[in-house]
Amino acid sequence: MFGLGVPELLIIVLIILLFFGAKRLPGIGTGLGKTVKEIRNIKKEMSRDKESAKKTAAEDPASEKKSFDSKLAQSVKDKLVDKVIDQVPGVRQARNIKDKADKVKKIVS
């Protein structure tokens, strides 16, 4: 694992313990676990999308490549935006305010 042995890992754990404190470690572990789970889910969805794109590639190979790339990029972007909105305090309220301001702007113009 990248040339890290037991002594190096213990030093890293001690530094993390000193930096964050024992009270915050369970929350950090939970957050890391959720992040790993979300990455695995995104990977599964991407493989499913790729398989479905391969099935439709037999019909039209040129359009398949462009549509798959754009769908994949949009999917990853949407998932990351939703994840940030859920985890960062105040972002959801700011996004709601921005959406309401955009609606008002549409109505006024």
N, CA, C and O atoms as CSV, one atom per row, in Angstrom:
chain,resi,resn,atom,element,x,y,z
A,1,MET,N,N,0.839,-1.187,0.000
A,1,MET,CA,C,0.000,0.000,0.000
A,1,MET,C,C,0.878,1.242,0.000
A,1,MET,O,O,1.062,1.864,1.047
A,2,PHE,N,N,1.417,1.611,-1.140
A,2,PHE,CA,C,2.211,2.824,-1.326
A,2,PHE,C,C,3.438,2.881,-0.426
A,2,PHE,O,O,3.912,3.974,-0.116
A,3,GLY,N,N,3.957,1.757,-0.007
A,3,GLY,CA,C,5.161,1.739,0.804
A,3,GLY,C,C,4.952,2.179,2.241
A,3,GLY,O,O,5.916,2.524,2.925
A,4,LEU,N,N,3.727,2.174,2.708
A,4,LEU,CA,C,3.444,2.560,4.089
A,4,LEU,C,C,3.427,1.310,4.959
A,4,LEU,O,O,2.706,0.352,4.680
A,5,GLY,N,N,4.217,1.336,5.999
A,5,GLY,CA,C,4.230,0.227,6.936
A,5,GLY,C,C,3.424,0.555,8.173
A,5,GLY,O,O,2.760,1.590,8.242
A,6,VAL,N,N,3.488,-0.326,9.142
A,6,VAL,CA,C,2.734,-0.141,10.381
A,6,VAL,C,C,3.193,1.113,11.137
A,6,VAL,O,O,2.344,1.866,11.614
A,7,PRO,N,N,4.505,1.366,11.264
A,7,PRO,CA,C,4.904,2.577,12.002
A,7,PRO,C,C,4.412,3.870,11.347
A,7,PRO,O,O,4.005,4.807,12.034
A,8,GLU,N,N,4.453,3.909,10.019
A,8,GLU,CA,C,3.977,5.115,9.321
A,8,GLU,C,C,2.484,5.310,9.525
A,8,GLU,O,O,2.024,6.428,9.754
A,9,LEU,N,N,1.721,4.214,9.442
A,9,LEU,CA,C,0.276,4.312,9.646
A,9,LEU,C,C,-0.058,4.747,11.064
A,9,LEU,O,O,-0.989,5.527,11.268
A,10,LEU,N,N,0.688,4.255,12.047
A,10,LEU,CA,C,0.459,4.669,13.437
A,10,LEU,C,C,0.735,6.158,13.622
A,10,LEU,O,O,0.000,6.842,14.335
A,11,ILE,N,N,1.776,6.656,12.994
A,11,ILE,CA,C,2.084,8.085,13.085
A,11,ILE,C,C,0.969,8.910,12.451
A,11,ILE,O,O,0.565,9.938,12.993
A,12,ILE,N,N,0.475,8.457,11.305
A,12,ILE,CA,C,-0.623,9.169,10.642
A,12,ILE,C,C,-1.865,9.172,11.522
A,12,ILE,O,O,-2.531,10.200,11.649
A,13,VAL,N,N,-2.182,8.044,12.125
A,13,VAL,CA,C,-3.354,7.953,13.007
A,13,VAL,C,C,-3.195,8.872,14.213
A,13,VAL,O,O,-4.152,9.535,14.614
A,14,LEU,N,N,-1.999,8.921,14.797
A,14,LEU,CA,C,-1.759,9.811,15.938
A,14,LEU,C,C,-1.907,11.276,15.544
A,14,LEU,O,O,-2.483,12.063,16.295
A,15,ILE,N,N,-1.399,11.645,14.389
A,15,ILE,CA,C,-1.523,13.032,13.925
A,15,ILE,C,C,-2.999,13.381,13.720
A,15,ILE,O,O,-3.449,14.455,14.118
A,16,ILE,N,N,-3.747,12.468,13.098
A,16,ILE,CA,C,-5.177,12.710,12.893
A,16,ILE,C,C,-5.892,12.826,14.230
A,16,ILE,O,O,-6.753,13.688,14.403
A,17,LEU,N,N,-5.543,11.967,15.170
A,17,LEU,CA,C,-6.154,12.006,16.496
A,17,LEU,C,C,-5.864,13.326,17.196
A,17,LEU,O,O,-6.759,13.913,17.803
A,18,LEU,N,N,-4.622,13.801,17.118
A,18,LEU,CA,C,-4.263,15.079,17.742
A,18,LEU,C,C,-4.929,16.259,17.033
A,18,LEU,O,O,-5.368,17.213,17.676
A,19,PHE,N,N,-4.998,16.182,15.717
A,19,PHE,CA,C,-5.540,17.305,14.944
A,19,PHE,C,C,-7.055,17.435,15.111
A,19,PHE,O,O,-7.562,18.536,15.328
A,20,PHE,N,N,-7.783,16.315,15.012
A,20,PHE,CA,C,-9.237,16.373,15.051
A,20,PHE,C,C,-9.821,16.089,16.428
A,20,PHE,O,O,-10.908,16.574,16.742
A,21,GLY,N,N,-9.142,15.330,17.239
A,21,GLY,CA,C,-9.674,14.981,18.551
A,21,GLY,C,C,-10.496,13.708,18.503
A,21,GLY,O,O,-11.000,13.317,17.450
A,22,ALA,N,N,-10.623,13.078,19.640
A,22,ALA,CA,C,-11.316,11.787,19.714
A,22,ALA,C,C,-12.827,11.927,19.487
A,22,ALA,O,O,-13.465,10.985,19.017
A,23,LYS,N,N,-13.397,13.071,19.808
A,23,LYS,CA,C,-14.840,13.247,19.675
A,23,LYS,C,C,-15.285,13.318,18.212
A,23,LYS,O,O,-16.393,12.894,17.882
A,24,ARG,N,N,-14.431,13.850,17.337
A,24,ARG,CA,C,-14.817,14.031,15.943
A,24,ARG,C,C,-14.461,12.840,15.056
A,24,ARG,O,O,-14.940,12.764,13.925
A,25,LEU,N,N,-13.645,11.922,15.528
A,25,LEU,CA,C,-13.227,10.785,14.704
A,25,LEU,C,C,-14.386,9.912,14.224
A,25,LEU,O,O,-14.382,9.513,13.060
A,26,PRO,N,N,-15.385,9.593,15.066
A,26,PRO,CA,C,-16.499,8.782,14.545
A,26,PRO,C,C,-17.249,9.481,13.408
A,26,PRO,O,O,-17.656,8.833,12.443
A,27,GLY,N,N,-17.430,10.780,13.516
A,27,GLY,CA,C,-18.096,11.523,12.448
A,27,GLY,C,C,-17.284,11.526,11.167
A,27,GLY,O,O,-17.834,11.411,10.071
A,28,ILE,N,N,-15.974,11.658,11.309
A,28,ILE,CA,C,-15.100,11.625,10.143
A,28,ILE,C,C,-15.155,10.254,9.490
A,28,ILE,O,O,-15.220,10.148,8.265
A,29,GLY,N,N,-15.129,9.205,10.303
A,29,GLY,CA,C,-15.220,7.844,9.768
A,29,GLY,C,C,-16.535,7.603,9.051
A,29,GLY,O,O,-16.567,6.971,7.996
A,30,THR,N,N,-17.613,8.104,9.620
A,30,THR,CA,C,-18.927,7.963,8.989
A,30,THR,C,C,-18.961,8.691,7.650
A,30,THR,O,O,-19.474,8.167,6.662
A,31,GLY,N,N,-18.413,9.897,7.627
A,31,GLY,CA,C,-18.370,10.661,6.378
A,31,GLY,C,C,-17.539,9.972,5.310
A,31,GLY,O,O,-17.921,9.938,4.140
A,32,LEU,N,N,-16.406,9.424,5.715
A,32,LEU,CA,C,-15.566,8.695,4.755
A,32,LEU,C,C,-16.287,7.455,4.241
A,32,LEU,O,O,-16.220,7.142,3.052
A,33,GLY,N,N,-16.966,6.758,5.124
A,33,GLY,CA,C,-17.710,5.572,4.710
A,33,GLY,C,C,-18.804,5.900,3.712
A,33,GLY,O,O,-18.983,5.194,2.719
A,34,LYS,N,N,-19.544,6.985,3.979
A,34,LYS,CA,C,-20.594,7.406,3.052
A,34,LYS,C,C,-20.016,7.817,1.705
A,34,LYS,O,O,-20.600,7.538,0.658
A,35,THR,N,N,-18.864,8.481,1.738
A,35,THR,CA,C,-18.221,8.898,0.497
A,35,THR,C,C,-17.795,7.701,-0.331
A,35,THR,O,O,-18.003,7.677,-1.544
A,36,VAL,N,N,-17.196,6.702,0.317
A,36,VAL,CA,C,-16.772,5.490,-0.396
A,36,VAL,C,C,-17.992,4.777,-0.979
A,36,VAL,O,O,-17.950,4.301,-2.113
A,37,LYS,N,N,-19.079,4.703,-0.206
A,37,LYS,CA,C,-20.295,4.057,-0.686
A,37,LYS,C,C,-20.856,4.796,-1.900
A,37,LYS,O,O,-21.277,4.166,-2.870
A,38,GLU,N,N,-20.864,6.128,-1.851
A,38,GLU,CA,C,-21.373,6.924,-2.973
A,38,GLU,C,C,-20.507,6.741,-4.211
A,38,GLU,O,O,-21.027,6.661,-5.324
A,39,ILE,N,N,-19.199,6.673,-4.030
A,39,ILE,CA,C,-18.296,6.458,-5.168
A,39,ILE,C,C,-18.562,5.100,-5.798
A,39,ILE,O,O,-18.564,4.977,-7.023
A,40,ARG,N,N,-18.785,4.084,-4.981
A,40,ARG,CA,C,-19.108,2.755,-5.512
A,40,ARG,C,C,-20.425,2.777,-6.273
A,40,ARG,O,O,-20.537,2.158,-7.331
A,41,ASN,N,N,-21.424,3.481,-5.748
A,41,ASN,CA,C,-22.711,3.579,-6.443
A,41,ASN,C,C,-22.558,4.292,-7.787
A,41,ASN,O,O,-23.152,3.878,-8.783
A,42,ILE,N,N,-21.775,5.348,-7.815
A,42,ILE,CA,C,-21.540,6.072,-9.069
A,42,ILE,C,C,-20.831,5.163,-10.058
A,42,ILE,O,O,-21.155,5.163,-11.245
A,43,LYS,N,N,-19.869,4.393,-9.579
A,43,LYS,CA,C,-19.140,3.470,-10.453
A,43,LYS,C,C,-20.083,2.430,-11.045
A,43,LYS,O,O,-19.992,2.118,-12.232
A,44,LYS,N,N,-20.993,1.886,-10.224
A,44,LYS,CA,C,-21.956,0.907,-10.713
A,44,LYS,C,C,-22.882,1.521,-11.760
A,44,LYS,O,O,-23.158,0.904,-12.789
A,45,GLU,N,N,-23.358,2.735,-11.496
A,45,GLU,CA,C,-24.247,3.404,-12.444
A,45,GLU,C,C,-23.533,3.697,-13.753
A,45,GLU,O,O,-24.117,3.571,-14.829
A,46,MET,N,N,-22.265,4.090,-13.658
A,46,MET,CA,C,-21.506,4.370,-14.872
A,46,MET,C,C,-21.312,3.100,-15.690
A,46,MET,O,O,-21.387,3.136,-16.918
A,47,SER,N,N,-21.065,1.982,-15.024
A,47,SER,CA,C,-20.894,0.725,-15.765
A,47,SER,C,C,-22.215,0.295,-16.395
A,47,SER,O,O,-22.225,-0.231,-17.508
A,48,ARG,N,N,-23.340,0.515,-15.691
A,48,ARG,CA,C,-24.643,0.202,-16.275
A,48,ARG,C,C,-24.921,1.087,-17.485
A,48,ARG,O,O,-25.414,0.612,-18.508
A,49,ASP,N,N,-24.604,2.378,-17.364
A,49,ASP,CA,C,-24.806,3.290,-18.487
A,49,ASP,C,C,-23.933,2.896,-19.668
A,49,ASP,O,O,-24.364,2.961,-20.819
A,50,LYS,N,N,-22.713,2.489,-19.379
A,50,LYS,CA,C,-21.800,2.103,-20.446
A,50,LYS,C,C,-22.302,0.846,-21.154
A,50,LYS,O,O,-22.212,0.746,-22.378
A,51,GLU,N,N,-22.830,-0.113,-20.387
A,51,GLU,CA,C,-23.363,-1.326,-20.995
A,51,GLU,C,C,-24.574,-1.027,-21.861
A,51,GLU,O,O,-24.714,-1.582,-22.951
A,52,SER,N,N,-25.449,-0.152,-21.383
A,52,SER,CA,C,-26.619,0.202,-22.186
A,52,SER,C,C,-26.206,0.986,-23.427
A,52,SER,O,O,-26.840,0.872,-24.475
A,53,ALA,N,N,-25.142,1.784,-23.309
A,53,ALA,CA,C,-24.659,2.513,-24.467
A,53,ALA,C,C,-24.045,1.566,-25.492
A,53,ALA,O,O,-24.163,1.788,-26.697
A,54,LYS,N,N,-23.393,0.517,-25.017
A,54,LYS,CA,C,-22.826,-0.468,-25.937
A,54,LYS,C,C,-23.927,-1.185,-26.709
A,54,LYS,O,O,-23.763,-1.509,-27.885
A,55,LYS,N,N,-25.049,-1.427,-26.040
A,55,LYS,CA,C,-26.160,-2.091,-26.713
A,55,LYS,C,C,-26.728,-1.215,-27.816
A,55,LYS,O,O,-27.088,-1.708,-28.885
A,56,THR,N,N,-26.808,0.088,-27.558
A,56,THR,CA,C,-27.341,0.996,-28.571
A,56,THR,C,C,-26.284,1.381,-29.602
A,56,THR,O,O,-26.613,1.966,-30.634
A,57,ALA,N,N,-25.025,1.062,-29.337
A,57,ALA,CA,C,-23.950,1.407,-30.275
A,57,ALA,C,C,-24.073,0.630,-31.569
A,57,ALA,O,O,-23.629,1.099,-32.617
A,58,ALA,N,N,-24.658,-0.532,-31.514
A,58,ALA,CA,C,-24.830,-1.321,-32.726
A,58,ALA,C,C,-25.738,-0.606,-33.713
A,58,ALA,O,O,-25.615,-0.790,-34.924
A,59,GLU,N,N,-26.644,0.204,-33.198
A,59,GLU,CA,C,-27.566,0.933,-34.061
A,59,GLU,C,C,-26.907,2.158,-34.695
A,59,GLU,O,O,-27.013,2.355,-35.906
A,60,ASP,N,N,-26.223,2.988,-33.888
A,60,ASP,CA,C,-25.606,4.222,-34.386
A,60,ASP,C,C,-24.348,4.532,-33.582
A,60,ASP,O,O,-24.434,5.220,-32.565
A,61,PRO,N,N,-23.178,4.045,-34.008
A,61,PRO,CA,C,-21.952,4.205,-33.214
A,61,PRO,C,C,-21.481,5.651,-33.045
A,61,PRO,O,O,-20.924,5.975,-31.997
A,62,ALA,N,N,-21.677,6.521,-34.018
A,62,ALA,CA,C,-21.157,7.894,-33.936
A,62,ALA,C,C,-21.900,8.710,-32.881
A,62,ALA,O,O,-21.273,9.397,-32.074
A,63,SER,N,N,-23.202,8.641,-32.881
A,63,SER,CA,C,-23.976,9.429,-31.923
A,63,SER,C,C,-23.889,8.849,-30.521
A,63,SER,O,O,-24.048,9.567,-29.534
A,64,GLU,N,N,-23.635,7.552,-30.437
A,64,GLU,CA,C,-23.542,6.898,-29.129
A,64,GLU,C,C,-22.402,7.445,-28.313
A,64,GLU,O,O,-22.569,7.677,-27.116
A,65,LYS,N,N,-21.255,7.659,-28.906
A,65,LYS,CA,C,-20.074,8.130,-28.176
A,65,LYS,C,C,-20.326,9.518,-27.598
A,65,LYS,O,O,-20.041,9.763,-26.425
A,66,LYS,N,N,-20.850,10.416,-28.403
A,66,LYS,CA,C,-21.101,11.782,-27.942
A,66,LYS,C,C,-22.180,11.813,-26.863
A,66,LYS,O,O,-22.030,12.499,-25.852
A,67,SER,N,N,-23.263,11.072,-27.074
A,67,SER,CA,C,-24.359,11.112,-26.107
A,67,SER,C,C,-23.945,10.469,-24.785
A,67,SER,O,O,-24.319,10.954,-23.717
A,68,PHE,N,N,-23.179,9.384,-24.850
A,68,PHE,CA,C,-22.736,8.733,-23.619
A,68,PHE,C,C,-21.814,9.639,-22.835
A,68,PHE,O,O,-21.959,9.752,-21.618
A,69,ASP,N,N,-20.860,10.294,-23.503
A,69,ASP,CA,C,-19.939,11.187,-22.809
A,69,ASP,C,C,-20.670,12.350,-22.156
A,69,ASP,O,O,-20.378,12.707,-21.015
A,70,SER,N,N,-21.611,12.938,-22.867
A,70,SER,CA,C,-22.338,14.067,-22.291
A,70,SER,C,C,-23.244,13.619,-21.145
A,70,SER,O,O,-23.354,14.317,-20.137
A,71,LYS,N,N,-23.889,12.470,-21.286
A,71,LYS,CA,C,-24.734,11.956,-20.207
A,71,LYS,C,C,-23.906,11.613,-18.982
A,71,LYS,O,O,-24.312,11.884,-17.852
A,72,LEU,N,N,-22.742,11.013,-19.209
A,72,LEU,CA,C,-21.865,10.635,-18.099
A,72,LEU,C,C,-21.375,11.870,-17.356
A,72,LEU,O,O,-21.404,11.908,-16.126
A,73,ALA,N,N,-20.926,12.877,-18.094
A,73,ALA,CA,C,-20.444,14.099,-17.460
A,73,ALA,C,C,-21.558,14.779,-16.671
A,73,ALA,O,O,-21.331,15.237,-15.552
A,74,GLN,N,N,-22.746,14.847,-17.236
A,74,GLN,CA,C,-23.869,15.489,-16.554
A,74,GLN,C,C,-24.274,14.691,-15.319
A,74,GLN,O,O,-24.594,15.274,-14.283
A,75,SER,N,N,-24.264,13.369,-15.420
A,75,SER,CA,C,-24.632,12.520,-14.288
A,75,SER,C,C,-23.671,12.702,-13.119
A,75,SER,O,O,-24.098,12.859,-11.975
A,76,VAL,N,N,-22.375,12.680,-13.411
A,76,VAL,CA,C,-21.376,12.850,-12.361
A,76,VAL,C,C,-21.488,14.242,-11.747
A,76,VAL,O,O,-21.388,14.398,-10.530
A,77,LYS,N,N,-21.695,15.248,-12.587
A,77,LYS,CA,C,-21.834,16.618,-12.092
A,77,LYS,C,C,-23.049,16.747,-11.174
A,77,LYS,O,O,-22.954,17.341,-10.100
A,78,ASP,N,N,-24.179,16.198,-11.587
A,78,ASP,CA,C,-25.390,16.267,-10.771
A,78,ASP,C,C,-25.207,15.574,-9.427
A,78,ASP,O,O,-25.638,16.091,-8.397
A,79,LYS,N,N,-24.573,14.414,-9.434
A,79,LYS,CA,C,-24.370,13.679,-8.182
A,79,LYS,C,C,-23.436,14.427,-7.239
A,79,LYS,O,O,-23.669,14.457,-6.031
A,80,LEU,N,N,-22.388,15.027,-7.777
A,80,LEU,CA,C,-21.464,15.775,-6.931
A,80,LEU,C,C,-22.132,17.025,-6.357
A,80,LEU,O,O,-21.931,17.355,-5.189
A,81,VAL,N,N,-22.913,17.708,-7.164
A,81,VAL,CA,C,-23.619,18.901,-6.685
A,81,VAL,C,C,-24.579,18.525,-5.570
A,81,VAL,O,O,-24.630,19.195,-4.539
A,82,ASP,N,N,-25.348,17.447,-5.774
A,82,ASP,CA,C,-26.283,17.006,-4.733
A,82,ASP,C,C,-25.550,16.607,-3.459
A,82,ASP,O,O,-26.017,16.900,-2.358
A,83,LYS,N,N,-24.408,15.943,-3.598
A,83,LYS,CA,C,-23.634,15.507,-2.432
A,83,LYS,C,C,-23.117,16.717,-1.653
A,83,LYS,O,O,-23.180,16.736,-0.424
A,84,VAL,N,N,-22.609,17.725,-2.362
A,84,VAL,CA,C,-22.098,18.927,-1.698
A,84,VAL,C,C,-23.232,19.666,-1.004
A,84,VAL,O,O,-23.077,20.142,0.121
A,85,ILE,N,N,-24.371,19.757,-1.679
A,85,ILE,CA,C,-25.515,20.453,-1.095
A,85,ILE,C,C,-25.945,19.770,0.198
A,85,ILE,O,O,-26.317,20.443,1.160
A,86,ASP,N,N,-25.898,18.442,0.229
A,86,ASP,CA,C,-26.315,17.715,1.425
A,86,ASP,C,C,-25.319,17.843,2.567
A,86,ASP,O,O,-25.722,17.822,3.730
A,87,GLN,N,N,-24.025,17.976,2.268
A,87,GLN,CA,C,-23.014,17.904,3.319
A,87,GLN,C,C,-22.524,19.261,3.820
A,87,GLN,O,O,-22.095,19.361,4.969
A,88,VAL,N,N,-22.572,20.285,3.012
A,88,VAL,CA,C,-22.029,21.579,3.426
A,88,VAL,C,C,-23.163,22.442,3.976
A,88,VAL,O,O,-24.150,22.692,3.285
A,89,PRO,N,N,-23.017,22.896,5.220
A,89,PRO,CA,C,-24.083,23.707,5.821
A,89,PRO,C,C,-24.270,25.035,5.084
A,89,PRO,O,O,-23.301,25.700,4.720
A,90,GLY,N,N,-25.509,25.397,4.876
A,90,GLY,CA,C,-25.827,26.679,4.267
A,90,GLY,C,C,-25.905,26.665,2.756
A,90,GLY,O,O,-26.444,27.603,2.169
A,91,VAL,N,N,-25.387,25.635,2.104
A,91,VAL,CA,C,-25.394,25.606,0.647
A,91,VAL,C,C,-26.801,25.380,0.118
A,91,VAL,O,O,-27.186,25.961,-0.896
A,92,ARG,N,N,-27.567,24.543,0.797
A,92,ARG,CA,C,-28.935,24.283,0.345
A,92,ARG,C,C,-29.768,25.566,0.378
A,92,ARG,O,O,-30.523,25.848,-0.552
A,93,GLN,N,N,-29.626,26.341,1.461
A,93,GLN,CA,C,-30.372,27.593,1.560
A,93,GLN,C,C,-29.925,28.578,0.477
A,93,GLN,O,O,-30.749,29.263,-0.129
A,94,ALA,N,N,-28.621,28.639,0.245
A,94,ALA,CA,C,-28.110,29.549,-0.785
A,94,ALA,C,C,-28.617,29.138,-2.162
A,94,ALA,O,O,-28.971,29.996,-2.971
A,95,ARG,N,N,-28.656,27.838,-2.436
A,95,ARG,CA,C,-29.151,27.370,-3.735
A,95,ARG,C,C,-30.637,27.676,-3.891
A,95,ARG,O,O,-31.080,28.067,-4.971
A,96,ASN,N,N,-31.414,27.498,-2.813
A,96,ASN,CA,C,-32.840,27.824,-2.872
A,96,ASN,C,C,-33.054,29.308,-3.144
A,96,ASN,O,O,-33.915,29.678,-3.943
A,97,ILE,N,N,-32.280,30.150,-2.489
A,97,ILE,CA,C,-32.383,31.598,-2.715
A,97,ILE,C,C,-32.030,31.940,-4.152
A,97,ILE,O,O,-32.700,32.761,-4.777
A,98,LYS,N,N,-30.977,31.314,-4.686
A,98,LYS,CA,C,-30.571,31.560,-6.072
A,98,LYS,C,C,-31.663,31.125,-7.041
A,98,LYS,O,O,-31.953,31.834,-8.004
A,99,ASP,N,N,-32.273,29.959,-6.796
A,99,ASP,CA,C,-33.347,29.479,-7.661
A,99,ASP,C,C,-34.539,30.430,-7.649
A,99,ASP,O,O,-35.126,30.712,-8.693
A,100,LYS,N,N,-34.893,30.922,-6.462
A,100,LYS,CA,C,-36.004,31.873,-6.361
A,100,LYS,C,C,-35.674,33.182,-7.068
A,100,LYS,O,O,-36.534,33.769,-7.726
A,101,ALA,N,N,-34.425,33.641,-6.934
A,101,ALA,CA,C,-34.018,34.872,-7.621
A,101,ALA,C,C,-34.060,34.698,-9.129
A,101,ALA,O,O,-34.438,35.622,-9.849
A,102,ASP,N,N,-33.673,33.516,-9.618
A,102,ASP,CA,C,-33.744,33.257,-11.059
A,102,ASP,C,C,-35.181,33.248,-11.560
A,102,ASP,O,O,-35.461,33.735,-12.656
A,103,LYS,N,N,-36.101,32.691,-10.758
A,103,LYS,CA,C,-37.522,32.690,-11.137
A,103,LYS,C,C,-38.059,34.117,-11.209
A,103,LYS,O,O,-38.773,34.468,-12.148
A,104,VAL,N,N,-37.713,34.942,-10.213
A,104,VAL,CA,C,-38.156,36.339,-10.208
A,104,VAL,C,C,-37.573,37.071,-11.402
A,104,VAL,O,O,-38.259,37.870,-12.039
A,105,LYS,N,N,-36.324,36.808,-11.707
A,105,LYS,CA,C,-35.659,37.457,-12.836
A,105,LYS,C,C,-36.360,37.094,-14.151
A,105,LYS,O,O,-36.516,37.945,-15.026
A,106,LYS,N,N,-36.786,35.813,-14.290
A,106,LYS,CA,C,-37.498,35.383,-15.492
A,106,LYS,C,C,-38.834,36.104,-15.617
A,106,LYS,O,O,-39.228,36.526,-16.704
A,107,ILE,N,N,-39.525,36.241,-14.482
A,107,ILE,CA,C,-40.842,36.873,-14.496
A,107,ILE,C,C,-40.715,38.357,-14.844
A,107,ILE,O,O,-41.528,38.893,-15.598
A,108,VAL,N,N,-39.703,39.014,-14.298
A,108,VAL,CA,C,-39.521,40.459,-14.517
A,108,VAL,C,C,-39.116,40.735,-15.962
A,108,VAL,O,O,-39.586,41.698,-16.568
A,109,SER,N,N,-38.254,39.900,-16.509
A,109,SER,CA,C,-37.786,40.185,-17.887
A,109,SER,C,C,-38.631,39.624,-18.958
A,109,SER,O,O,-38.331,39.802,-20.138
